[in-house]
Amino acid sequence: MIGSLRGTVLERLPSAGRDESCALVEVGGVGYLVSVTPRTFAELEPGSAAFLYVHHHIREDAQTLFGFLHRDERATFQVLIATHGIGPALALAILGTHSPAVLVDIVAASDLGALTLVPGVGKKTAERLLVELRNRLSLPLLDQVPSADGGGGAKPSVVSDVREALAGLGYAPDEIREALRELPASGDASGLLRDALKMLGARRA
């Protein structure tokens, strides 16, 4: 069972005709074809040294290596493919769209819109994935804005209103989640939205 590879990138093979993009990595004179996410694909420059955490996927009819730059990506990939309805291609697509930390936030916040950004994932599939992944991913205990009433978090409807307003203004899911985390502990939806816009505006300046 192959768990990692350290070697030289010989070439990058785009996904035309295949489900995933691949890199050919030479280790000790042997070339290993490794399927990777678009993000990893961009990092593996031909001729450069590379180290990849590997998931060795074995089926009756094939053996495939999936490579990741970070250990948490491989761990998340393994959680995903163990989830009903998620095969290796979809798992790579999910990680190619959202990092492991962002994916945890998405599931904790039940952010359907963010999941539907993954190619091939529609609303119904996203709803099912949220249910499946909630019990599998290591979710934070709290992923909501603190509230002034001491209840441990703002009402979900308030957070949802702010999230939808920011999305409607063109902010990306990652930006929205970061802004929601940093909001003050008091205020209604309109006040929280103003604070979020100030923070996002400062970051983009």
C-alpha positions in Angstrom: 0.0 0.0 0.0 1.5 3.3 -1.1 1.1 6.1 1.5 3.3 8.9 0.1 5.6 9.7 -2.8 8.8 11.9 -2.9 10.3 12.4 -6.3 10.4 14.6 -9.4 7.4 15.7 -11.5 8.0 14.5 -15.0 4.9 15.9 -16.6 1.4 17.1 -16.0 -1.5 15.4 -17.8 -4.7 17.5 -18.1 -8.1 15.8 -17.5 -9.1 15.5 -21.2 -10.4 12.0 -21.7 -10.1 11.2 -18.0 -12.1 12.0 -14.9 -9.2 13.7 -13.1 -6.0 15.7 -13.9 -2.9 13.6 -13.3 0.8 14.1 -12.6 3.6 11.7 -13.5 6.0 11.6 -10.6 9.3 9.7 -10.8 10.5 8.0 -7.7 13.7 5.9 -7.9 13.4 5.5 -11.6 9.8 4.5 -11.5 7.0 6.8 -12.8 3.8 6.9 -10.8 0.6 8.4 -12.3 -1.2 10.3 -9.6 -4.6 11.8 -9.8 -4.8 15.2 -8.2 -7.1 18.2 -7.6 -6.8 21.2 -9.9 -5.1 23.1 -7.0 -2.5 20.5 -6.6 -2.1 20.1 -10.3 -1.2 23.8 -10.6 1.5 23.4 -7.9 3.3 20.4 -9.5 5.6 22.1 -12.0 7.4 19.7 -14.4 11.0 19.2 -13.3 10.4 20.2 -9.7 10.7 18.1 -6.6 7.5 17.0 -5.1 6.2 15.3 -2.0 2.6 13.9 -2.0 0.5 12.2 0.6 -1.1 9.4 -1.3 -4.4 7.4 -1.0 -3.9 4.1 -2.8 -7.4 3.2 -4.1 -7.8 -0.4 -4.9 -10.7 -1.9 -6.9 -11.2 -5.2 -8.5 -10.5 -3.8 -12.0 -8.0 -1.0 -11.2 -5.6 0.6 -8.8 -5.4 4.4 -8.6 -3.1 6.8 -6.7 -4.6 10.0 -5.4 -2.1 12.6 -4.4 -2.4 15.6 -2.0 0.0 18.3 -0.8 -1.4 18.2 2.7 -2.2 15.5 5.2 -5.6 17.0 6.0 -6.6 16.9 2.3 -5.9 13.2 2.2 -7.8 12.6 5.4 -10.8 14.5 4.1 -10.7 12.7 0.8 -10.8 9.4 2.7 -13.8 10.6 4.7 -15.6 11.7 1.5 -15.1 8.4 -0.4 -16.4 6.5 2.6 -19.6 8.5 2.4 -22.6 7.1 0.5 -22.8 8.5 -3.0 -19.4 10.1 -3.1 -16.8 8.4 -5.4 -13.2 9.4 -5.9 -14.0 11.8 -8.8 -16.6 13.7 -6.8 -14.4 13.8 -3.8 -11.6 15.4 -5.8 -14.0 17.9 -7.3 -15.2 18.8 -3.8 -11.6 19.3 -2.5 -10.8 21.1 -5.7 -13.5 23.6 -4.9 -13.2 23.8 -1.1 -10.3 23.2 1.3 -10.9 20.8 4.2 -11.3 23.7 6.7 -13.8 25.5 4.4 -15.7 22.2 3.9 -16.1 21.7 7.6 -17.5 25.3 7.8 -19.9 24.6 5.0 -21.3 21.5 6.6 -21.5 23.2 10.0 -23.4 26.1 8.6 -25.5 23.9 6.3 -24.4 26.2 3.4 -26.2 24.6 0.4 -25.1 27.4 -1.9 -21.4 26.7 -1.3 -21.8 23.0 -1.9 -23.5 23.6 -5.2 -20.4 25.4 -6.4 -18.8 22.0 -6.8 -19.1 20.8 -10.4 -21.8 18.1 -10.7 -23.5 18.9 -7.4 -27.0 20.2 -7.6 -29.3 21.3 -4.8 -30.7 17.8 -4.1 -27.3 16.3 -4.0 -26.0 19.1 -1.8 -28.8 18.5 0.7 -28.0 14.8 0.9 -24.3 15.5 1.3 -24.9 17.9 4.1 -26.8 15.1 6.0 -24.2 12.5 5.2 -21.2 14.6 6.1 -22.5 16.1 9.3 -21.8 12.9 11.2 -18.5 12.2 9.5 -16.5 15.4 9.4 -15.0 16.9 12.6 -17.3 19.8 13.0 -16.7 22.8 15.3 -19.0 23.1 18.3 -20.2 26.5 17.2 -20.1 28.2 13.8 -22.5 31.0 14.3 -22.2 34.7 15.3 -22.2 35.2 19.1 -25.4 36.7 20.4 -26.1 39.5 22.9 -28.7 37.4 24.7 -26.2 34.9 26.1 -27.7 32.1 24.0 -24.3 31.1 22.6 -25.1 32.2 19.0 -27.2 34.4 16.9 -30.5 33.1 15.7 -29.9 31.0 12.5 -32.3 33.2 10.6 -30.2 36.3 11.4 -27.0 34.6 10.3 -28.7 33.3 7.2 -30.1 36.8 6.3 -26.6 38.3 6.5 -25.1 35.5 4.5 -27.7 35.8 1.8 -27.3 39.6 1.6 -23.5 39.3 1.2 -23.9 36.6 -1.4 -26.3 38.8 -3.3 -23.6 41.6 -3.3 -21.2 39.3 -5.0 -19.0 38.2 -2.1 -17.5 34.7 -2.3 -18.4 31.9 0.2 -15.0 32.0 1.8 -15.1 35.7 2.3 -18.6 35.5 3.8 -17.7 32.7 6.3 -14.6 34.7 7.5 -16.6 37.8 7.9 -19.4 36.0 9.9 -16.8 34.6 12.3 -15.5 38.1 13.1 -18.8 39.9 13.7 -19.4 41.5 17.1 -21.5 39.8 19.7 -24.5 42.2 19.4 -26.7 43.7 16.8 -29.5 42.8 14.5 -29.2 41.6 10.9 -28.9 45.1 9.5 -26.2 46.0 12.0 -24.3 42.8 11.5 -24.5 43.3 7.7 -23.0 46.8 8.0 -20.1 45.5 10.1 -19.5 42.6 7.7 -19.4 45.1 4.8 -16.8 47.2 6.6 -14.6 44.3 7.2 -14.9 42.9 3.7 -14.3 46.4 2.2 -11.1 46.8 4.3 -9.8 43.4 3.1 -10.4 44.2 -0.6 -8.9 47.7 -0.3 
